[in-house]
Amino acid sequence: MKKVFALMIAAAGAISVNAQQQGPQPAEAETISKVIRFKETDHDFGKIPYGKPAEFSLAMTNISSDSVTIEDVKVGCGCTTPKWKPGPYAPGQDFDITIGFNGYTDGPFNKVVTLYFKGGLSQVIKFHGETFKAPADAAPANDAVSQLKQGGN
């Protein structure tokens, strides 16, 4: 039993020494902020009517020296619909995607859309706001209407 325990300690020590002796790690992967400038990453819809679709255009600029390609756009729920083209987008080129929201969330909402670019880059875009329901009787009653003459001048 002592031999097994000693062997386990020796193996753990060898593994930790080997891990410390590895060479330099690869350079940090390129970050999205060095490739694409986003006009905004958190859009505020403000107050919108319940059930009324709304959308916004997410403006971006390729600030790198290479072309950029969108590989995929994933939404957080079925209430969000993105409209986008993969590209490629040349260096210095402005481009956008349209993010739509169906408005069928009652009250405050916070949603996310994740953009995936070629080369393993991604960006989470947030949007938020609040829906409101119009009262069933939106206009106040007007008793004077019943006093108007019927069918005449």
FIKOLZA-1660 file (N, C-alpha, C; in steps of 0.1 Angstrom, whole numbers, plus 5000, padded with zeros to 4 digits):
% residues 153
   i   px   py   pz ch aa at
   1 5008 4988 5000  A  M  N
   1 5000 5000 5000  A  M CA
   1 5009 5013 5000  A  M  C
   2 5020 5012 5008  A  K  N
   2 5029 5024 5008  A  K CA
   2 5035 5026 4995  A  K  C
   3 5038 5015 4987  A  K  N
   3 5044 5016 4974  A  K CA
   3 5034 5023 4964  A  K  C
   4 5021 5019 4965  A  V  N
   4 5011 5025 4956  A  V CA
   4 5010 5040 4959  A  V  C
   5 5010 5043 4972  A  F  N
   5 5008 5057 4976  A  F CA
   5 5021 5065 4971  A  F  C
   6 5032 5060 4973  A  A  N
   6 5045 5067 4968  A  A CA
   6 5045 5068 4953  A  A  C
   7 5040 5058 4946  A  L  N
   7 5040 5058 4931  A  L CA
   7 5030 5069 4927  A  L  C
   8 5019 5071 4933  A  M  N
   8 5009 5081 4930  A  M CA
   8 5015 5095 4932  A  M  C
   9 5022 5097 4943  A  I  N
   9 5028 5110 4946  A  I CA
   9 5039 5113 4935  A  I  C
  10 5047 5103 4932  A  A  N
  10 5057 5105 4922  A  A CA
  10 5051 5109 4908  A  A  C
  11 5040 5102 4904  A  A  N
  11 5033 5105 4892  A  A CA
  11 5028 5119 4891  A  A  C
  12 5022 5123 4902  A  A  N
  12 5016 5137 4903  A  A CA
  12 5027 5147 4902  A  A  C
  13 5039 5144 4908  A  G  N
  13 5050 5154 4908  A  G CA
  13 5056 5154 4894  A  G  C
  14 5056 5143 4887  A  A  N
  14 5062 5143 4873  A  A CA
  14 5052 5151 4864  A  A  C
  15 5039 5149 4866  A  I  N
  15 5030 5157 4857  A  I CA
  15 5031 5172 4859  A  I  C
  16 5032 5176 4872  A  S  N
  16 5033 5190 4875  A  S CA
  16 5046 5196 4870  A  S  C
  17 5057 5189 4870  A  V  N
  17 5070 5194 4865  A  V CA
  17 5069 5195 4850  A  V  C
  18 5063 5185 4843  A  N  N
  18 5061 5185 4829  A  N CA
  18 5053 5197 4824  A  N  C
  19 5042 5200 4832  A  A  N
  19 5033 5211 4828  A  A CA
  19 5041 5224 4829  A  A  C
  20 5050 5226 4839  A  Q  N
  20 5057 5238 4840  A  Q CA
  20 5068 5239 4830  A  Q  C
  21 5073 5229 4824  A  Q  N
  21 5084 5229 4815  A  Q CA
  21 5079 5231 4800  A  Q  C
  22 5066 5232 4798  A  Q  N
  22 5062 5234 4784  A  Q CA
  22 5067 5248 4779  A  Q  C
  23 5069 5248 4766  A  G  N
  23 5074 5261 4760  A  G CA
  23 5063 5272 4760  A  G  C
  24 5066 5283 4754  A  P  N
  24 5057 5294 4754  A  P CA
  24 5044 5291 4747  A  P  C
  25 5034 5296 4753  A  Q  N
  25 5020 5294 4747  A  Q CA
  25 5019 5303 4734  A  Q  C
  26 5010 5298 4725  A  P  N
  26 5007 5306 4713  A  P CA
  26 5002 5320 4717  A  P  C
  27 5005 5330 4708  A  A  N
  27 5000 5343 4710  A  A CA
  27 4985 5344 4712  A  A  C
  28 4980 5353 4720  A  E  N
  28 4966 5354 4722  A  E CA
  28 4959 5356 4709  A  E  C
  29 4948 5349 4707  A  A  N
  29 4940 5350 4695  A  A CA
  29 4935 5364 4693  A  A  C
  30 4934 5368 4680  A  E  N
  30 4929 5381 4676  A  E CA
  30 4915 5384 4682  A  E  C
  31 4913 5395 4688  A  T  N
  31 4900 5399 4694  A  T CA
  31 4892 5406 4683  A  T  C
  32 4879 5405 4685  A  I  N
  32 4869 5411 4676  A  I CA
  32 4871 5426 4675  A  I  C
  33 4875 5432 4686  A  S  N
  33 4876 5447 4686  A  S CA
  33 4888 5452 4677  A  S  C
  34 4897 5443 4673  A  K  N
  34 4907 5446 4664  A  K CA
  34 4903 5444 4649  A  K  C
  35 4892 5438 4647  A  V  N
  35 4887 5434 4634  A  V CA
  35 4875 5442 4630  A  V  C
  36 4865 5443 4639  A  I  N
  36 4853 5450 4635  A  I CA
  36 4849 5460 4646  A  I  C
  37 4845 5472 4641  A  R  N
  37 4840 5482 4650  A  R CA
  37 4825 5482 4649  A  R  C
  38 4818 5481 4661  A  F  N
  38 4804 5480 4662  A  F CA
  38 4799 5494 4666  A  F  C
  39 4788 5499 4659  A  K  N
  39 4783 5512 4663  A  K CA
  39 4777 5511 4677  A  K  C
  40 4771 5499 4680  A  E  N
  40 4765 5497 4693  A  E CA
  40 4765 5482 4696  A  E  C
  41 4766 5478 4709  A  T  N
  41 4765 5464 4712  A  T CA
  41 4753 5462 4722  A  T  C
  42 4746 5472 4725  A  D  N
  42 4734 5471 4734  A  D CA
  42 4724 5482 4729  A  D  C
  43 4714 5477 4722  A  H  N
  43 4704 5486 4716  A  H CA
  43 4692 5488 4726  A  H  C
  44 4687 5500 4728  A  D  N
  44 4676 5503 4736  A  D CA
  44 4664 5506 4727  A  D  C
  45 4654 5497 4727  A  F  N
  45 4642 5500 4719  A  F CA
  45 4632 5510 4726  A  F  C
  46 4635 5512 4739  A  G  N
  46 4626 5521 4746  A  G CA
  46 4613 5513 4748  A  G  C
  47 4602 5521 4748  A  K  N
  47 4588 5515 4750  A  K CA
  47 4582 5513 4736  A  K  C
  48 4578 5500 4734  A  I  N
  48 4571 5497 4721  A  I CA
  48 4558 5491 4724  A  I  C
  49 4548 5492 4715  A  P  N
  49 4535 5485 4717  A  P CA
  49 4536 5470 4717  A  P  C
  50 4529 5464 4726  A  Y  N
  50 4529 5449 4727  A  Y CA
  50 4524 5443 4714  A  Y  C
  51 4532 5434 4709  A  G  N
  51 4528 5427 4697  A  G CA
  51 4531 5434 4684  A  G  C
  52 4537 5446 4684  A  K  N
  52 4541 5453 4672  A  K CA
  52 4555 5450 4669  A  K  C
  53 4558 5444 4658  A  P  N
  53 4572 5442 4654  A  P CA
  53 4581 5454 4654  A  P  C
  54 4593 5453 4658  A  A  N
  54 4603 5464 4657  A  A CA
  54 4616 5458 4653  A  A  C
  55 4624 5467 4647  A  E  N
  55 4637 5462 4643  A  E CA
  55 4647 5474 4643  A  E  C
  56 4660 5470 4643  A  F  N
  56 4671 5480 4643  A  F CA
  56 4682 5475 4634  A  F  C
  57 4689 5484 4629  A  S  N
  57 4701 5480 4620  A  S CA
  57 4713 5481 4628  A  S  C
  58 4721 5471 4629  A  L  N
  58 4733 5470 4636  A  L CA
  58 4745 5473 4626  A  L  C
  59 4750 5485 4627  A  A  N
  59 4761 5490 4618  A  A CA
  59 4774 5485 4623  A  A  C
  60 4783 5480 4613  A  M  N
  60 4796 5476 4616  A  M CA
  60 4806 5481 4606  A  M  C
  61 4818 5481 4609  A  T  N
  61 4829 5485 4600  A  T CA
  61 4840 5475 4601  A  T  C
  62 4845 5470 4590  A  N  N
  62 4857 5462 4590  A  N CA
  62 4869 5471 4592  A  N  C
  63 4876 5470 4603  A  I  N
  63 4887 5478 4606  A  I CA
  63 4901 5471 4604  A  I  C
  64 4900 5458 4599  A  S  N
  64 4912 5450 4598  A  S CA
  64 4917 5452 4584  A  S  C
  65 4929 5445 4581  A  S  N
  65 4935 5446 4568  A  S CA
  65 4930 5434 4559  A  S  C
  66 4922 5426 4564  A  D  N
  66 4917 5414 4556  A  D CA
  66 4902 5415 4555  A  D  C
  67 4896 5407 4546  A  S  N
  67 4882 5407 4545  A  S CA
  67 4875 5399 4557  A  S  C
  68 4863 5402 4559  A  V  N
  68 4856 5397 4571  A  V CA
  68 4843 5390 4565  A  V  C
  69 4840 5378 4571  A  T  N
  69 4829 5370 4566  A  T CA
  69 4821 5366 4579  A  T  C
  70 4808 5368 4578  A  I  N
  70 4799 5364 4589  A  I CA
  70 4795 5349 4586  A  I  C
  71 4798 5340 4595  A  E  N
  71 4795 5326 4594  A  E CA
  71 4781 5323 4598  A  E  C
  72 4776 5329 4609  A  D  N
  72 4763 5326 4615  A  D CA
  72 4758 5336 4624  A  D  C
  73 4745 5337 4626  A  V  N
  73 4739 5346 4636  A  V CA
  73 4729 5338 4644  A  V  C
  74 4731 5337 4656  A  K  N
  74 4723 5329 4665  A  K CA
  74 4715 5338 4674  A  K  C
  75 4702 5335 4676  A  V  N
  75 4693 5343 4684  A  V CA
  75 4690 5336 4697  A  V  C
  76 4686 5344 4707  A  G  N
  76 4684 5338 4720  A  G CA
  76 4670 5331 4721  A  G  C
  77 4661 5335 4712  A  C  N
  77 4647 5330 4713  A  C CA
  77 4640 5332 4699  A  C  C
  78 4629 5326 4698  A  G  N
  78 4621 5327 4685  A  G CA
  78 4615 5340 4682  A  G  C
  79 4615 5349 4692  A  C  N
  79 4609 5362 4690  A  C CA
  79 4619 5372 4683  A  C  C
  80 4631 5367 4680  A  T  N
  80 4641 5375 4673  A  T CA
  80 4644 5370 4659  A  T  C
  81 4645 5378 4649  A  T  N
  81 4648 5374 4636  A  T CA
  81 4659 5383 4630  A  T  C
  82 4671 5377 4627  A  P  N
  82 4681 5385 4620  A  P CA
  82 4680 5384 4605  A  P  C
  83 4684 5394 4598  A  K  N
  83 4685 5394 4584  A  K CA
  83 4700 5399 4581  A  K  C
  84 4707 5390 4574  A  W  N
  84 4721 5392 4572  A  W CA
  84 4726 5386 4559  A  W  C
  85 4738 5390 4555  A  K  N
  85 4745 5384 4543  A  K CA
  85 4759 5381 4548  A  K  C
  86 4764 5370 4544  A  P  N
  86 4777 5365 4549  A  P CA
  86 4789 5374 4545  A  P  C
  87 4788 5381 4534  A  G  N
  87 4799 5389 4530  A  G CA
  87 4806 5381 4518  A  G  C
  88 4819 5383 4516  A  P  N
  88 4829 5389 4525  A  P CA
  88 4828 5404 4524  A  P  C
  89 4833 5411 4535  A  Y  N
  89 4833 5425 4536  A  Y CA
  89 4848 5430 4536  A  Y  C
  90 4851 5438 4526  A  A  N
  90 4865 5443 4524  A  A CA
  90 4870 5452 4535  A  A  C
  91 4883 5453 4537  A  P  N
  91 4889 5462 4547  A  P CA
  91 4883 5476 4545  A  P  C
  92 4879 5482 4556  A  G  N
  92 4873 5496 4556  A  G CA
  92 4858 5496 4552  A  G  C
  93 4852 5485 4548  A  Q  N
  93 4838 5485 4544  A  Q CA
  93 4829 5485 4555  A  Q  C
  94 4818 5493 4554  A  D  N
  94 4807 5494 4563  A  D CA
  94 4797 5483 4559  A  D  C
  95 4791 5476 4569  A  F  N
  95 4780 5467 4566  A  F CA
  95 4771 5466 4578  A  F  C
  96 4760 5459 4576  A  D  N
  96 4750 5459 4587  A  D CA
  96 4742 5446 4587  A  D  C
  97 4736 5443 4598  A  I  N
  97 4725 5433 4598  A  I CA
  97 4713 5439 4605  A  I  C
  98 4702 5434 4601  A  T  N
  98 4689 5439 4607  A  T CA
  98 4685 5429 4617  A  T  C
  99 4682 5434 4629  A  I  N
  99 4677 5425 4640  A  I CA
  99 4662 5429 4643  A  I  C
 100 4653 5419 4641  A  G  N
 100 4639 5422 4643  A  G CA
 100 4635 5415 4656  A  G  C
 101 4625 5421 4662  A  F  N
 101 4619 5416 4675  A  F CA
 101 4604 5417 4673  A  F  C
 102 4596 5406 4675  A  N  N
 102 4582 5405 4673  A  N CA
 102 4573 5413 4683  A  N  C
 103 4579 5417 4694  A  G  N
 103 4571 5425 4704  A  G CA
 103 4562 5417 4713  A  G  C
 104 4562 5404 4712  A  Y  N
 104 4553 5396 4720  A  Y CA
 104 4559 5391 4733  A  Y  C
 105 4565 5400 4740  A  T  N
 105 4570 5398 4754  A  T CA
 105 4563 5409 4762  A  T  C
 106 4557 5404 4773  A  D  N
 106 4549 5413 4781  A  D CA
 106 4558 5421 4791  A  D  C
 107 4559 5434 4790  A  G  N
 107 4567 5442 4799  A  G CA
 107 4581 5443 4795  A  G  C
 108 4590 5444 4804  A  P  N
 108 4605 5446 4801  A  P CA
 108 4611 5434 4794  A  P  C
 109 4620 5436 4785  A  F  N
 109 4626 5424 4779  A  F CA
 109 4641 5428 4777  A  F  C
 110 4649 5417 4777  A  N  N
 110 4664 5417 4775  A  N CA
 110 4667 5405 4766  A  N  C
 111 4672 5408 4754  A  K  N
 111 4675 5397 4745  A  K CA
 111 4689 5397 4740  A  K  C
 112 4694 5386 4734  A  V  N
 112 4708 5386 4729  A  V CA
 112 4708 5379 4715  A  V  C
 113 4717 5384 4707  A  V  N
 113 4720 5378 4694  A  V CA
 113 4735 5376 4694  A  V  C
 114 4740 5365 4689  A  T  N
 114 4754 5362 4688  A  T CA
 114 4759 5361 4674  A  T  C
 115 4768 5370 4670  A  L  N
 115 4774 5370 4656  A  L CA
 115 4786 5361 4656  A  L  C
 116 4788 5352 4647  A  Y  N
 116 4800 5344 4645  A  Y CA
 116 4806 5347 4632  A  Y  C
 117 4819 5351 4633  A  F  N
 117 4827 5354 4621  A  F CA
 117 4837 5344 4618  A  F  C
 118 4842 5344 4605  A  K  N
 118 4852 5335 4601  A  K CA
 118 4865 5337 4609  A  K  C
 119 4872 5327 4613  A  G  N
 119 4884 5328 4621  A  G CA
 119 4881 5326 4636  A  G  C
 120 4869 5322 4640  A  G  N
 120 4866 5319 4654  A  G CA
 120 4862 5332 4662  A  G  C
 121 4860 5343 4656  A  L  N
 121 4856 5355 4663  A  L CA
 121 4841 5355 4665  A  L  C
 122 4837 5361 4676  A  S  N
 122 4822 5362 4678  A  S CA
 122 4820 5375 4687  A  S  C
 123 4807 5379 4686  A  Q  N
 123 4803 5391 4694  A  Q CA
 123 4789 5389 4698  A  Q  C
 124 4786 5392 4711  A  V  N
 124 4772 5392 4716  A  V CA
 124 4766 5406 4715  A  V  C
 125 4755 5407 4709  A  I  N
 125 4748 5419 4708  A  I CA
 125 4735 5418 4717  A  I  C
 126 4733 5428 4725  A  K  N
 126 4721 5428 4734  A  K CA
 126 4711 5439 4729  A  K  C
 127 4699 5436 4732  A  F  N
 127 4689 5447 4730  A  F CA
 127 4678 5445 4741  A  F  C
 128 4672 5456 4744  A  H  N
 128 4663 5456 4755  A  H CA
 128 4652 5467 4753  A  H  C
 129 4642 5467 4761  A  G  N
 129 4632 5477 4761  A  G CA
 129 4620 5472 4769  A  G  C
 130 4609 5477 4766  A  E  N
 130 4597 5474 4774  A  E CA
 130 4585 5475 4765  A  E  C
 131 4576 5465 4765  A  T  N
 131 4564 5466 4757  A  T CA
 131 4553 5471 4766  A  T  C
 132 4543 5477 4760  A  F  N
 132 4531 5482 4768  A  F CA
 132 4519 5478 4760  A  F  C
 133 4508 5476 4767  A  K  N
 133 4495 5473 4761  A  K CA
 133 4487 5485 4761  A  K  C
 134 4481 5489 4750  A  A  N
 134 4472 5500 4749  A  A CA
 134 4459 5496 4756  A  A  C
 135 4453 5505 4763  A  P  N
 135 4440 5502 4770  A  P CA
 135 4429 5498 4760  A  P  C
 136 4420 5489 4764  A  A  N
 136 4410 5485 4754  A  A CA
 136 4401 5497 4750  A  A  C
 137 4399 5506 4759  A  D  N
 137 4391 5518 4756  A  D CA
 137 4401 5530 4756  A  D  C
 138 4409 5531 4745  A  A  N
 138 4419 5541 4745  A  A CA
 138 4414 5555 4744  A  A  C
 139 4403 5558 4738  A  A  N
 139 4398 5571 4737  A  A CA
 139 4387 5573 4748  A  A  C
 140 4387 5585 4754  A  P  N
 140 4377 5588 4765  A  P CA
 140 4363 5589 4758  A  P  C
 141 4353 5585 4766  A  A  N
 141 4339 5587 4761  A  A CA
 141 4336 5601 4759  A  A  C
 142 4328 5604 4749  A  N  N
 142 4324 5618 4746  A  N CA
 142 4309 5619 4745  A  N  C
 143 4303 5623 4756  A  D  N
 143 4288 5624 4756  A  D CA
 143 4282 5634 4746  A  D  C
 144 4290 5643 4741  A  A  N
 144 4285 5653 4732  A  A CA
 144 4282 5647 4718  A  A  C
 145 4288 5636 4715  A  V  N
 145 4285 5629 4702  A  V CA
 145 4271 5626 4701  A  V  C
 146 4265 5621 4712  A  S  N
 146 4250 5617 4711  A  S CA
 146 4241 5629 4709  A  S  C
 147 4246 5641 4711  A  Q  N
 147 4238 5653 4710  A  Q CA
 147 4239 5659 4696  A  Q  C
 148 4247 5654 4687  A  L  N
 148 4248 5659 4674  A  L CA
 148 4236 5655 4666  A  L  C
 149 4232 5663 4656  A  K  N
 149 4220 5661 4648  A  K CA
 149 4223 5648 4639  A  K  C
 150 4213 5640 4638  A  Q  N
 150 4214 5628 4629  A  Q CA
 150 4212 5632 4615  A  Q  C
 151 4221 5628 4606  A  G  N
 151 4220 5629 4591  A  G CA
 151 4218 5642 4586  A  G  C
 152 4221 5653 4592  A  G  N
 152 4219 5666 4587  A  G CA
 152 4230 5675 4589  A  G  C
 153 4228 5687 4585  A  N  N
 153 4238 5698 4586  A  N CA
 153 4240 5702 4600  A  N  C
% end
